[in-house]
Amino acid sequence: MAWLRHKFNAKRTVTDRIKFSSRKESQFYENLKIRKAGGEILFFLRQVPFHLSGGVRYVVDFVAFTADGSVHFYDVKGMKTAMYVMKKKMVEAEYPIEIEEV
């Protein structure tokens, strides 16, 4: 199945048979794998949804669980849209987390 051009001209990439929206997101995935192999990260999840009030849904790109017991939420962004900024604020207001932008 052919992918359509991304609206922000990001180059869609396949790594480990996983489709990523951009090369930057794929590279961050590779970085997380290296950190996991080094023992810094125990495991990580991709495309984790948050359900917000009003039926709004936000999907964070990665959640990493580190060896020191902390949890990090990452969103890989090339361009911040107004919708992204609004949803990020909603997530951080409803959940006790901070989303780190990469």
KACOR-V776144 format. One record per residue. N is the residue number from 1. PSI is psi in degrees with one decimal (NA if undefined). NEAR is the number of other C-alpha atoms within 10 Angstrom. Layout:
N|PSI|NEAR, N|PSI|NEAR
This chain:
1|125.6|3, 2|138.3|4, 3|144.8|6, 4|160.6|7, 5|137.4|10, 6|145.1|11, 7|-22.3|6, 8|19.1|9, 9|24.3|9, 10|145.1|16, 11|110.0|14, 12|140.6|17, 13|148.0|16, 14|125.1|13, 15|131.4|12, 16|36.6|8, 17|21.0|7, 18|131.0|9, 19|125.9|12, 20|148.4|18, 21|-22.1|15, 22|162.2|19, 23|-36.2|15, 24|-43.1|18, 25|-40.3|23, 26|-42.0|20, 27|-37.5|15, 28|-38.7|17, 29|-46.3|20, 30|-40.4|14, 31|-41.5|12, 32|-38.5|18, 33|-40.8|16, 34|-44.6|13, 35|-33.9|15, 36|-45.1|18, 37|-31.8|12, 38|-5.9|10, 39|-4.6|12, 40|-38.5|15, 41|132.1|20, 42|-47.6|16, 43|166.4|16, 44|157.1|17, 45|152.8|12, 46|149.4|13, 47|61.4|13, 48|121.4|12, 49|147.2|11, 50|128.5|16, 51|122.1|12, 52|165.2|15, 53|152.6|10, 54|13.9|6, 55|14.3|6, 56|140.4|11, 57|137.0|12, 58|135.1|16, 59|118.9|15, 60|143.3|19, 61|-46.4|21, 62|146.4|22, 63|122.7|18, 64|132.2|19, 65|115.0|18, 66|164.2|17, 67|-25.5|13, 68|3.3|9, 69|-3.5|8, 70|159.9|9, 71|132.7|15, 72|136.7|14, 73|123.0|18, 74|137.7|19, 75|123.1|18, 76|116.7|20, 77|134.7|14, 78|-33.1|14, 79|131.6|9, 80|116.4|10, 81|163.0|9, 82|-37.4|9, 83|-43.0|9, 84|-48.7|13, 85|-43.3|10, 86|-48.7|10, 87|-37.9|17, 88|-44.5|17, 89|-38.9|14, 90|-44.6|16, 91|-48.6|22, 92|-23.2|12, 93|-34.9|12, 94|-27.0|12, 95|148.7|11, 96|59.2|7, 97|165.5|12, 98|127.1|15, 99|123.5|17, 100|128.8|12, 101|132.9|12, 102|NA|11
